[in-house]
Amino acid sequence: MKIHSHLKIYLITITLSTYLVLPTANAASNIGNGNSGVSSNASVVGNNNDAGSSSNGIILGNNSKLSGSENGVIIGNGGSVENGDGVSIGGGHSSNGGIAIGSGSVASSADEMNIGNRQITGVKDGVNQSDAANVGQLKTTADTVLNESKIYTDDKAAKTLVNANTYTDSKVTATLNETKTYTDDKSSETLVNANTYTDSKAAVTLNESKTYTDDKSSETLVNANTYTDSKAAATLNESKTYTDDKAAETLVNANTYTDSKATATLNESKSYTDDRASETLVNANTYTDSKATATLNESKTYTDDKASETLVNANTYTDSKAMTTLNESKSYTDDKSSETLVNANTYTDSKVEASVNEVNTYTDNRITESFNHSLSEGKSYFDNKANQLDKKINRNYERGNAGIAGAMAMSSIPQKYGFEKSFGMAISNYRSQQALAFGTDWNVNSRLVSRINVSIDTKSGVGFGAGLAFGAN
């Protein structure tokens, strides 16, 4: 487990109850058996340790090793520090300046503190700005940020959706109204044009029918009058000729009869001739009148029949032409109405589709913009919180270094043997942090001794340690 300035460290001061007489300055200290490589200002307490010729290294424990480290510190058994001024506590392995705490811990870089895949438990929730935060607080903060981001995103998305729907509805309604108005105007215009065309065509057809009927009626009347006049003249001429012939014949017969009957019968002949002449005249007039009347009636009947036939034909022709014209007008109107409807539907569909595409594009852009804005605000908020947390962790990291310096100072207090009570002081420096320690020893009796140490570091940390030692034969 690697810790890169992200955990608050609670250091427990380790008090060694070993009674040693530490060497004076600028001298190596080697207490124990089987130790090697102890030189310069190095201090080794324990057995089978290898100081690796470190000039200022410290080993407190057994079977530990310094390698390529001038200021490495090992506290515990089986630890190692190599290639840098690292720290190993409790059997950890440090390299390149790392801090390894606990058995199985491996720290391989200067900015790494490794505690062997262990949890730091029992961390109280931070209250002040300089306090560390535990996982629960981090989760709560992360959940709060996430929930606020979700709520903000949901609100923005809902508002965007409402605005998009409102805009879409208004656009669709406006488009529908424009389409209806356009369709109504075009339908009215088409109907007016169709009615105007039909009226003009019907008027032209009616005028042509009336003109044709008038022409035909006039022609029929002229023909009838001409026929009647010719027939009447012929009848009159025939009547006159017949009368003249009969009169001449009667006159010849009368003259012959008169000549043959002599003078006696002249009066009878004259009377008879007069009677016959009158009768003949009456008969001739009656015949002429009847013939003239019959001819006139036949002429009138023929004229009436022809006029009726002409009227029927004219009406039939007019009706067929009017029906044809009406059908053509209806067909033309239907075609134009269908064409207008198709054009209106096409126009409406294109407008509606364009409106829908525009609304969809607008909606997508607004949702994307809202999401990006929400994400940016959420990220900015989380980054600020993370930066604050990072500052707290860095502050705690410095406090950890100061605590280690305090522990080193307390472990460096020398003990003066041969006296019942003694008092000592020591200072230390670790990773730019310093500490001052005070300690006192009290030999209670020949079998019991006690010791109390106190340290103060540059991060205002105070450490306290106390111990008792019993001796027996």
Protein Blocks (a to p, Z undefined) as FASTA:
>chain_A
ZZehiaccdddddddfbdcddddehiacdedehiahiahjbccedehiaeklpakbcced
ehiacehiakbccedehiacehiacddeehiaceehiacedehiacfbfkbccehhpace
hiacdfblmbccdfklmmmmmmmmmmmmmmmmmmmmmmmmmmmmmmmmmmmmmmmmmmmm
mmmmmmmmmmmmmmmmmmmmmmmmmmmmmmmmmmmmmmmmmmmmmmmmmmmmmmmmmmmm
mmmmmmmmmmmmmmmmmmmnommlmmmmmmmmmmmmmmmmmmmmmmmmmmmmmmmmmmmm
mmmmmmmmmmmmmmmmmmmmmmmmmmmmmmmmmmmmmmmmmmmmmmmmmmmmmmmmmmmm
mmmmmmmmmmmmmmmmmmmmmmmmmmmmmmmmmmmmmmmmmmmmmmmmmmmpccdehiab
dcddddddeehiacddddddddfblmbccdddddddfkopacdddddddddZZ
